[in-house]
Amino acid sequence: MITRHADAAPVEMLPGLVRRTLADSATMMLCEFTFDAGVEVPRHTHPHEQVGYVVSGRLRLTVAGEDHDLGPGDSYRAAPNVPHGAFTLEPTVVVDVFSPPREDYR
């Protein structure tokens, strides 16, 4: 399966946060998140394992109560059901993989 970026429908999740679901299968999902500066993703949990990669920009990621400032090339993991959230320090693009796929992002 091939998904062209132009064909991935943008979904505004919060003011200043756009998600594009790029590809998915029965066991995983790839999403791009484009943030304006100063966007807060409130701490939350979900049953999906999440790994991500910072393409550009800078954000403060909180995982299991620990803050981490991340920039281009940095990556992270949030285990299932572990509280995590983020705050963007500048315009930021992140690519995340979820396993299993998030039905709410299909």
C-alpha positions in Angstrom: 0.0 0.0 0.0 1.2 3.5 -0.9 -0.2 6.7 0.6 0.8 10.0 -0.9 1.1 12.8 1.6 -1.3 14.9 -0.4 -3.9 12.1 -0.1 -3.6 11.7 3.7 -6.6 13.7 5.1 -5.6 16.3 7.6 -7.6 16.2 10.9 -7.4 19.1 13.3 -7.1 17.4 16.7 -6.7 20.5 18.7 -6.1 24.1 17.7 -2.7 24.1 16.2 -2.4 20.3 15.9 -3.0 18.4 12.7 -2.8 14.6 12.3 -2.4 12.7 9.1 -2.8 8.9 9.2 -0.2 7.8 6.6 -0.4 4.0 6.6 -1.9 1.2 8.7 -2.2 -2.5 8.9 -3.7 -5.0 11.2 -0.9 -4.6 13.7 0.4 -1.0 13.4 -0.3 2.5 12.3 1.9 5.4 11.1 0.8 9.0 11.8 2.3 12.4 11.2 1.5 15.2 13.7 2.2 18.9 12.7 2.1 21.3 15.6 2.2 25.1 15.9 4.4 26.4 18.7 2.8 26.4 22.2 0.4 23.5 21.7 -0.2 21.3 24.7 -1.3 17.7 24.4 -2.8 17.0 27.8 -1.4 14.0 29.7 -3.4 10.9 28.7 -3.1 7.1 28.4 -4.2 4.5 25.8 -3.7 0.8 25.4 -1.5 1.2 22.4 2.3 1.1 22.4 3.6 4.4 20.8 7.0 5.1 19.4 7.9 8.4 17.8 10.5 10.4 15.9 10.9 14.2 15.9 11.3 15.3 12.3 11.6 19.0 13.0 11.1 21.5 15.8 11.3 21.1 19.6 8.9 19.7 22.2 8.8 18.9 25.9 7.6 15.3 26.2 6.4 14.0 29.6 6.3 10.2 29.9 5.6 8.5 33.3 6.1 11.9 35.1 9.5 12.6 33.6 10.0 15.6 31.3 12.3 15.4 28.2 13.2 18.2 25.8 13.5 16.7 22.3 14.6 18.0 18.9 15.1 16.8 15.4 16.4 13.2 15.2 15.3 12.3 18.8 12.9 9.4 19.3 10.8 8.1 22.2 8.5 5.3 23.4 5.4 5.4 25.6 4.4 2.0 26.8 0.7 1.0 26.8 -1.3 2.7 29.6 1.6 4.9 30.7 0.6 8.6 31.2 2.2 10.9 28.6 1.7 14.3 27.1 3.6 17.1 25.2 4.1 20.8 24.8 5.6 22.2 21.7 8.4 24.8 22.2 8.3 25.8 18.5 6.6 24.6 15.3 7.2 20.8 15.3 6.6 17.7 13.1 6.5 14.3 14.7 5.9 10.9 13.2 4.4 8.2 15.5 3.7 4.5 15.2 1.0 2.9 17.2 0.6 -0.8 17.9 -2.1 -2.0 17.7 -3.6 0.6 15.4 -5.8 3.3 16.9 -9.3 2.8 15.6 -10.1 6.4 16.4 -7.4 7.5 14.0 -8.5 5.4 11.0 
